[in-house]
Amino acid sequence: MTIKPTEIRQLSQKELEATLWSAANALRGPVDAGDFKAYVFPVLFFKWISDTSEYWRSRAVEDWGDELTEEIEASDYQPFTVPAGCTWDDVHTTVVNVGVTLNTALQKIEQANPELVGVFGDINWANKDRLPEKALTALLDAFHAVRLDPDHVEGDMLGAAYEYLLREFAESSGKKAGEFFTPRHVVHLLVKILQPQSGDSIIDPACGSAGMLVETVNAVKSAGGDPRTLGLHGQEVNLTTSAIAKMNLYLHGLEDFSIRRGDTFSEPRFVTDGKLDLFDVVIANPPFSLQNWGAGAWANDAYNRAFCGVPPARNGDFAWIQHMISSMKPGTGRVGVVMPHGVLFRGGKEGAIRRCLLEQDGLEAVIGLPPNLFYSTSIPVCLLIFRAQKPVERQEKVLFIDASARFQTGTNQNTMSEDDIDTIYAAYTRGEDIDGEGEGLHLRAVGMDEIAGNDFDLNIGRYLTTEVAAEVDVEAALASYRDARSELRSAERRLDEKLKAAGFNA
């Protein structure tokens, strides 16, 4: 009897996304929506590895027949090794203690592929109190309905579907999303400004789900460059998020990258001979106003990252900025970082650091973005662009751009369209003083003498007197005021505790 091969039907992007989202919905009830990603992404990645392994094995058999050896298949076909008993079907057909079988399969796959160590995160799939077996079975059943091999999912579809899930999880997890997800339109603008080139080395010291790194690859590819020549690096302190970053890069077809886990401040992981590695592009959307970030150790930082001073113990914004500048190559290096407006005008230690940075003339541009773009905060934010060597015509100046009116209103978050991004980028590239009412933005190149006359305050409203800029600055000032009040209350509590310990009663 001859079995006719069934016609292979490619999934559409919408079908794939719908299936993946239904898999996530299988967890509703026992798992908090903010934690979906920790369960869904490892299973998605496992399914992809297993399906892809079967696909390449069938191709190897077609090419070699009875002459096929394990060595030929492993070296010439298989991107990863899937040990015996660790395939998707081995897990999916398990009836009892499914979580134990899944745990074992994922651990053995990591052991067989050192580059995948940590990629599945740290979920204990055998813990039925955290994830009832019924929910795990439903999750596996949802994924079982699709094949994720090259025959069924073409080109960049899987990477795009992964981005879709990241976005959906961000929308459903609210402020938790700030730990791992930066809206892609913000990433697109920042990468466009930094203009990564073939051969560049890139690092994101707070890489989250690695969206910045993926976008640098897309930018180089769109410009006709060779993304395979990029050196992609990222550091992330959260175990689950660092695993998501690795999966994101793999599912976007990338293999040559380095994602390392650890605290960027206390344990920078990209170091050679006791010095920070240097990169052409340093890009990040770090956690805003991070408290207890480790200021105590920075007075004697082994990597000299406090070159303009030690930031306040309860606010790590300028620690991120100084770390990123310290990681920038001389000559070619450029830095792009997302920051709250408070870094532009807060005083004290931060004011002194800001003055030092400005006197070094590395800050090229301050770009005020629209409000309510992020899942983790509604306050307006800005992009700071630094260069190791600014163009001659931009030296001793800072370019201010108020782009706060360039957005599309959304139900939960505002967004920037492709036209918004192109308009902001064109203004940055032009760099000339304009009153861009027709373009919905304003910009001005301000000399360092004027900035010094304002005590090195970078408040956008000081230099671009528009109604929108003033409104944004008020919101930012209120946010800074709330931070200062919080810090004052903490200081008062600490003083009260010390007084009581010394025998003084209120």
C-alpha positions as CSV (number, residue, x, y, z in Angstrom):
1,M,0.0,0.0,0.0
2,T,1.4,3.4,-1.0
3,I,0.7,6.3,1.4
4,K,0.3,9.6,-0.5
5,P,2.1,12.5,1.1
6,T,-0.4,15.0,2.6
7,E,-0.2,18.5,1.2
8,I,1.6,20.8,3.6
9,R,-0.3,24.0,4.4
10,Q,1.6,26.9,5.7
11,L,0.1,28.7,8.7
12,S,-0.9,32.3,8.3
13,Q,0.5,34.9,10.7
14,K,-2.9,35.4,12.2
15,E,-3.5,31.6,12.6
16,L,-0.2,31.2,14.4
17,E,-0.8,34.1,16.7
18,A,-4.3,32.9,17.5
19,T,-3.0,29.5,18.4
20,L,-0.2,30.8,20.6
21,W,-2.6,33.1,22.4
22,S,-5.1,30.3,23.0
23,A,-2.2,28.4,24.6
24,A,-1.7,31.2,27.0
25,N,-5.4,31.3,27.8
26,A,-5.1,27.6,28.8
27,L,-3.4,28.9,31.9
28,R,-6.0,31.4,33.0
29,G,-7.2,30.7,36.5
30,P,-4.3,28.9,38.2
31,V,-1.6,31.3,36.8
32,D,-1.6,35.1,37.1
33,A,-1.6,36.8,33.8
34,G,1.6,38.6,34.7
35,D,3.4,35.2,34.9
36,F,2.1,33.7,31.7
37,K,5.4,34.4,29.9
38,A,7.3,32.2,32.4
39,Y,5.2,29.2,31.4
40,V,4.3,29.8,27.8
41,F,7.7,30.7,26.3
42,P,9.6,27.6,27.5
43,V,6.9,25.4,26.1
44,L,6.8,27.3,22.8
45,F,10.6,27.0,22.5
46,F,10.6,23.3,23.3
47,K,7.9,22.7,20.6
48,W,10.0,24.7,18.1
49,I,13.2,22.8,18.9
50,S,11.4,19.4,18.7
51,D,9.5,20.1,15.5
52,T,12.6,21.6,13.9
53,S,14.7,18.6,14.9
54,E,12.2,16.2,13.2
55,Y,12.1,18.4,10.1
56,W,15.9,18.3,9.7
57,R,16.1,14.5,10.5
58,S,13.6,13.8,7.6
59,R,15.7,16.0,5.3
60,A,18.9,14.1,6.3
61,V,17.2,10.7,5.7
62,E,16.0,12.0,2.2
63,D,19.6,13.1,1.4
64,W,21.5,10.1,2.8
65,G,19.2,7.2,3.1
66,D,20.8,4.1,4.7
67,E,24.2,5.9,4.6
68,L,23.1,8.5,7.2
69,T,25.1,8.4,10.4
70,E,24.5,10.2,13.7
71,E,27.7,12.2,13.1
72,I,26.5,13.5,9.7
73,E,23.1,14.4,11.0
74,A,24.5,16.2,14.0
75,S,27.1,18.2,12.1
76,D,25.4,19.0,8.9
77,Y,21.7,19.2,9.7
78,Q,20.7,19.6,13.4
79,P,20.9,23.1,15.0
80,F,20.3,21.5,18.4
81,T,20.6,18.0,19.9
82,V,17.3,16.5,21.2
83,P,18.2,13.4,23.3
84,A,16.2,10.2,23.0
85,G,13.0,10.3,25.0
86,C,13.0,14.1,25.1
87,T,10.9,14.9,22.0
88,W,7.6,16.8,22.1
89,D,5.7,13.6,21.5
90,D,7.5,11.9,24.4
91,V,6.1,14.6,26.7
92,H,2.7,15.1,25.1
93,T,1.8,11.4,25.2
94,T,2.6,11.2,28.9
95,V,-0.5,10.5,30.9
96,V,0.7,10.7,34.6
97,N,3.1,13.2,36.1
98,V,3.4,15.1,32.9
99,G,5.4,17.9,34.7
100,V,8.1,15.4,35.8
101,T,8.5,14.2,32.2
102,L,8.7,17.8,30.9
103,N,11.2,18.8,33.6
104,T,13.4,15.9,32.6
105,A,13.2,16.6,28.9
106,L,14.1,20.3,29.2
107,Q,17.0,19.5,31.6
108,K,18.4,16.9,29.2
109,I,18.1,19.2,26.2
110,E,20.0,21.9,28.1
111,Q,22.7,19.4,29.1
112,A,23.1,18.2,25.5
113,N,23.3,21.9,24.2
114,P,25.5,24.0,26.5
115,E,24.5,27.1,24.6
116,L,21.0,26.6,25.8
117,V,21.8,26.4,29.6
118,G,19.2,28.6,31.4
119,V,17.1,29.2,28.3
120,F,14.0,27.4,29.7
121,G,14.0,29.4,33.0
122,D,13.5,28.0,36.4
123,I,9.9,26.8,36.5
124,N,9.4,23.5,38.4
125,W,6.9,21.9,36.1
126,A,6.4,19.1,38.5
127,N,4.9,21.4,41.2
128,K,1.2,20.7,40.9
129,D,0.3,23.3,43.5
130,R,1.7,26.1,41.2
131,L,0.5,24.5,38.0
132,P,-2.2,21.8,38.2
133,E,-1.6,18.9,35.8
134,K,-4.9,19.7,34.0
135,A,-3.7,23.2,33.2
136,L,-0.3,21.9,32.0
137,T,-2.0,19.3,29.8
138,A,-4.2,22.0,28.3
139,L,-1.2,24.1,27.6
140,L,0.5,21.2,25.8
141,D,-2.6,20.4,23.9
142,A,-2.9,23.9,22.6
143,F,0.7,23.9,21.2
144,H,0.2,20.4,19.8
145,A,-2.2,21.7,17.3
146,V,0.5,23.5,15.3
147,R,3.7,22.4,13.7
148,L,6.5,24.9,14.1
149,D,9.0,23.6,11.6
150,P,10.1,25.4,8.4
151,D,7.5,23.6,6.3
152,H,4.6,25.1,8.3
153,V,6.0,28.4,9.6
154,E,7.9,30.4,7.0
155,G,10.6,33.1,7.3
156,D,10.3,35.5,10.2
157,M,6.8,34.4,11.1
158,L,7.8,32.7,14.4
159,G,9.9,35.7,15.5
160,A,6.9,38.0,14.7
161,A,4.6,35.7,16.6
162,Y,6.9,35.8,19.6
163,E,6.9,39.6,19.5
164,Y,3.1,39.4,19.4
165,L,3.0,37.3,22.6
166,L,5.5,39.7,24.2
167,R,3.2,42.6,23.4
168,E,0.0,40.7,24.6
169,F,1.7,39.7,27.8
170,A,2.8,43.3,28.4
171,E,-0.7,44.5,28.0
172,S,-2.1,41.9,30.3
173,S,0.6,42.3,33.0
174,G,0.5,46.1,33.4
175,K,3.4,47.5,35.4
176,K,5.2,44.2,35.5
177,A,5.7,44.6,31.8
178,G,8.4,47.2,32.4
179,E,10.7,44.5,33.6
180,F,10.9,42.9,30.2
181,F,9.2,44.8,27.4
182,T,9.9,48.2,25.7
183,P,7.2,49.2,23.1
184,R,8.6,48.4,19.7
185,H,7.9,51.9,18.3
186,V,10.2,53.4,20.9
187,V,12.9,50.8,20.2
188,H,12.5,51.4,16.5
189,L,13.1,55.2,16.9
190,L,16.1,54.8,19.2
191,V,17.8,52.2,17.0
192,K,17.1,54.4,13.9
193,I,18.9,57.3,15.6
194,L,21.9,55.2,16.6
195,Q,22.3,53.7,13.1
196,P,23.9,50.3,13.7
197,Q,26.2,49.3,10.9
198,S,27.5,45.9,9.6
199,G,30.3,44.8,11.9
200,D,29.2,46.9,14.9
201,S,29.4,45.5,18.4
202,I,26.1,46.1,20.3
203,I,25.3,45.8,24.0
204,D,22.1,46.3,26.0
205,P,23.1,46.3,29.7
206,A,19.4,46.0,30.8
207,C,18.3,43.8,27.8
208,G,14.9,42.6,29.1
209,S,13.5,40.4,26.3
210,A,16.3,41.6,23.8
211,G,14.0,43.7,21.7
212,M,16.7,46.3,21.3
213,L,19.1,43.7,19.9
214,V,16.5,42.2,17.5
215,E,15.7,45.7,16.2
216,T,19.4,46.4,15.5
217,V,19.5,43.3,13.3
218,N,16.3,44.5,11.5
219,A,17.8,47.9,11.0
220,V,21.1,46.6,9.5
221,K,19.1,44.1,7.3
222,S,16.8,46.9,6.0
223,A,19.8,49.1,5.1
224,G,21.2,46.3,3.0
225,G,23.9,45.4,5.5
226,D,24.9,41.9,6.8
227,P,23.4,41.3,10.3
228,R,25.5,38.2,10.7
229,T,28.5,40.5,11.2
230,L,27.0,42.1,14.3
231,G,28.2,41.3,17.7
232,L,25.1,41.1,19.9
233,H,25.5,41.2,23.7
234,G,23.0,41.7,26.5
235,Q,22.9,41.5,30.3
236,E,19.8,40.9,32.4
237,V,19.5,40.4,36.1
238,N,16.2,38.5,36.1
239,L,16.5,34.8,35.3
240,T,13.1,34.4,33.6
241,T,13.6,37.5,31.5
242,S,17.1,36.5,30.5
243,A,15.7,33.2,29.3
244,I,13.1,35.0,27.3
245,A,15.8,37.1,25.7
246,K,17.7,34.1,24.5
247,M,14.5,32.5,23.1
248,N,13.6,35.7,21.4
249,L,16.9,35.8,19.6
250,Y,16.9,32.2,18.6
251,L,13.3,32.4,17.3
252,H,14.3,35.4,15.2
253,G,16.9,33.2,13.5
254,L,19.9,34.5,15.4
255,E,22.5,32.2,16.8
256,D,25.7,34.2,17.3
257,F,24.9,36.3,20.4
258,S,25.8,36.4,24.1
259,I,23.1,37.0,26.8
260,R,24.5,36.9,30.3
261,R,22.7,37.0,33.6
262,G,23.8,39.2,36.5
263,D,23.5,42.6,38.1
264,T,25.0,45.2,35.8
265,F,26.1,47.4,38.6
266,S,27.6,44.9,41.0
267,E,28.6,42.2,38.5
268,P,29.1,43.5,34.9
269,R,29.5,40.4,32.9
270,F,31.3,41.8,29.8
271,V,34.7,42.4,31.2
272,T,38.2,41.6,29.9
273,D,41.4,41.8,32.0
274,G,39.6,43.8,34.7
275,K,38.2,46.4,32.3
276,L,34.8,46.9,30.8
277,D,34.4,45.7,27.2
278,L,33.8,48.5,24.8
279,F,31.1,48.6,22.1
280,D,30.1,50.7,19.1
281,V,26.5,50.9,20.2
282,V,25.3,50.9,23.8
283,I,21.5,51.0,24.0
284,A,19.0,50.5,26.9
285,N,15.7,51.2,28.5
286,P,16.8,50.5,32.1
287,P,14.4,50.4,35.1
288,F,13.7,54.0,36.0
289,S,14.8,55.5,39.3
290,L,16.0,52.2,40.7
291,Q,16.3,52.1,44.4
292,N,19.0,50.3,46.4
293,W,21.1,49.8,43.3
294,G,24.4,49.5,45.1
295,A,25.7,53.1,45.5
296,G,27.9,52.1,48.4
297,A,30.3,50.1,46.2
298,W,30.5,52.8,43.5
299,A,32.8,55.2,45.4
300,N,35.5,52.7,44.7
301,D,34.2,51.1,41.6
302,A,36.8,48.8,40.0
303,Y,35.7,49.9,36.5
304,N,35.8,53.7,37.2
305,R,32.1,54.1,36.2
306,A,31.6,56.9,38.8
307,F,33.8,59.2,36.7
308,C,31.4,62.1,37.2
309,G,30.3,61.2,40.7
310,V,28.3,58.6,42.7
311,P,24.5,58.9,42.1
312,P,22.1,58.9,45.0
313,A,21.6,55.6,46.8
314,R,17.8,55.7,46.1
315,N,18.0,56.6,42.4
316,G,20.2,54.7,39.9
317,D,19.4,56.7,36.8
318,F,22.8,58.3,36.5
319,A,24.5,55.0,37.4
320,W,23.0,53.5,34.2
321,I,24.0,56.5,32.1
322,Q,27.6,56.5,33.4
323,H,27.9,52.7,33.0
324,M,26.7,53.0,29.4
325,I,29.1,55.8,28.6
326,S,31.9,53.8,30.2
327,S,31.0,50.9,27.8
328,M,31.3,53.1,24.7
329,K,34.1,52.8,22.2
330,P,36.2,55.9,21.7
331,G,35.7,57.5,18.3
332,T,32.9,55.4,16.9
333,G,30.8,54.8,20.1
334,R,27.3,56.1,20.6
335,V,24.8,55.7,23.4
336,G,21.1,55.8,23.4
337,V,19.1,55.5,26.6
338,V,15.5,56.0,27.7
339,M,15.2,58.0,30.9
340,P,12.5,59.8,32.9
341,H,12.5,63.6,32.6
342,G,13.8,63.9,36.1
343,V,17.4,63.3,35.0
344,L,17.2,66.6,33.1
345,F,16.7,68.8,36.1
346,R,17.0,67.0,39.4
347,G,19.6,68.7,41.6
348,G,22.0,67.6,44.3
349,K,24.4,64.8,43.4
350,E,22.5,64.3,40.1
351,G,22.9,67.9,39.2
352,A,26.7,67.7,39.7
353,I,26.9,64.6,37.6
354,R,24.8,66.2,34.8
355,R,27.1,69.2,34.8
356,C,30.2,67.0,34.6
357,L,28.7,65.1,31.6
358,L,27.8,68.3,29.8
359,E,31.3,69.7,30.3
360,Q,32.7,66.6,28.7
361,D,30.5,67.5,25.6
362,G,29.3,64.0,25.0
363,L,25.6,64.6,25.1
364,E,24.3,65.2,21.5
365,A,20.5,65.3,21.9
366,V,17.6,65.3,24.3
367,I,14.4,64.1,22.7
368,G,11.2,64.5,24.7
369,L,8.7,61.6,23.8
370,P,4.9,61.6,24.1
371,P,3.3,60.6,27.4
372,N,1.8,57.2,28.3
373,L,3.9,55.2,25.8
374,F,5.0,52.5,28.3
375,Y,3.2,49.8,30.2
376,S,5.3,50.4,33.4
377,T,4.8,54.1,33.8
378,S,2.5,56.9,32.4
379,I,5.1,59.7,33.0
380,P,6.7,61.3,30.0
381,V,10.2,60.0,29.1
382,C,13.0,61.2,27.0
383,L,15.8,59.8,24.9
384,L,19.4,60.8,25.7
385,I,21.9,60.4,22.8
386,F,25.6,60.5,23.6
387,R,28.5,60.2,21.2
388,A,32.2,59.6,21.9
389,Q,32.9,62.0,19.1
390,K,30.2,64.5,18.1
391,P,30.2,65.9,14.6
392,V,32.1,69.3,14.5
393,E,28.9,71.2,13.8
394,R,27.3,69.8,16.9
395,Q,30.1,70.2,19.4
396,E,29.5,72.6,22.3
397,K,25.8,72.2,21.7
398,V,22.9,70.0,22.7
399,L,20.0,69.4,20.3
400,F,16.6,69.6,22.1
401,I,13.6,68.1,20.3
402,D,10.1,68.2,21.7
403,A,8.2,65.4,20.0
404,S,5.6,65.0,22.8
405,A,2.8,65.8,20.3
406,R,3.7,63.1,17.8
407,F,1.6,60.1,18.9
408,Q,-1.5,58.1,18.1
409,T,-4.0,57.8,21.0
410,G,-4.6,54.3,22.2
411,T,-7.0,52.6,24.6
412,N,-4.4,51.8,27.2
413,Q,-1.1,53.2,25.8
414,N,-0.3,55.8,23.2
415,T,1.8,54.8,20.2
416,M,4.0,56.4,17.6
417,S,3.3,55.6,14.0
418,E,5.9,55.0,11.4
419,D,5.3,58.6,10.2
420,D,5.8,59.9,13.7
421,I,9.1,58.0,13.9
422,D,10.3,59.2,10.5
423,T,9.4,62.8,11.3
424,I,11.3,62.7,14.6
425,Y,14.3,61.0,13.0
426,A,14.4,63.6,10.2
427,A,14.3,66.4,12.7
428,Y,17.2,64.8,14.6
429,T,19.2,64.3,11.4
430,R,18.5,67.9,10.3
431,G,19.4,69.3,13.6
432,E,18.5,72.9,12.7
433,D,16.4,75.3,14.7
434,I,12.9,75.1,13.5
435,D,9.4,75.9,14.8
436,G,7.8,72.8,13.4
437,E,4.2,73.5,14.0
438,G,3.4,71.8,10.7
439,E,5.3,68.7,11.7
440,G,4.0,68.6,15.3
441,L,7.4,69.1,16.9
442,H,9.9,71.7,17.9
443,L,13.7,71.6,18.0
444,R,16.6,73.8,18.8
445,A,20.4,73.4,19.0
446,V,21.4,75.2,22.3
447,G,24.9,76.3,22.9
448,M,26.8,75.2,26.1
449,D,27.1,78.8,27.3
450,E,23.3,79.1,27.5
451,I,23.0,75.8,29.2
452,A,25.7,76.8,31.7
453,G,23.8,80.0,32.3
454,N,20.9,77.9,33.4
455,D,23.1,76.0,35.9
456,F,23.2,73.0,33.5
457,D,19.5,72.4,33.8
458,L,18.3,70.5,30.7
459,N,14.6,70.9,31.3
460,I,13.1,71.0,27.8
461,G,10.7,73.8,28.7
462,R,13.7,76.1,29.3
463,Y,14.8,75.9,25.7
464,L,11.6,75.2,23.8
465,T,8.8,77.4,25.0
466,T,5.8,75.5,23.7
467,E,2.6,74.7,25.5
468,V,3.1,71.0,25.1
469,A,6.7,71.2,26.4
470,A,5.6,73.1,29.4
471,E,2.8,70.6,30.1
472,V,5.2,67.7,29.8
473,D,7.7,69.4,32.1
474,V,5.1,70.0,34.7
475,E,4.2,66.3,34.7
476,A,7.9,65.4,34.9
477,A,8.4,67.9,37.7
478,L,5.5,66.4,39.7
479,A,6.9,62.9,39.2
480,S,10.3,64.2,40.5
481,Y,8.5,65.9,43.4
482,R,6.8,62.7,44.4
483,D,10.2,60.9,44.3
484,A,11.7,63.5,46.5
485,R,8.8,63.3,49.0
486,S,9.2,59.6,49.1
487,E,13.0,59.9,49.7
488,L,12.4,62.5,52.4
489,R,9.9,60.3,54.3
490,S,12.4,57.4,54.1
491,A,15.1,59.7,55.5
492,E,12.8,60.8,58.3
493,R,12.0,57.2,59.2
494,R,15.7,56.3,59.3
495,L,16.4,59.4,61.5
496,D,13.6,58.4,63.8
497,E,15.0,54.9,64.2
498,K,18.5,56.2,65.0
499,L,17.1,58.6,67.6
500,K,15.1,55.9,69.3
501,A,18.1,53.6,69.3
502,A,20.1,56.4,70.9
503,G,17.5,56.7,73.7
504,F,15.6,59.8,72.4
505,N,11.9,59.4,72.4
506,A,9.6,61.5,70.3
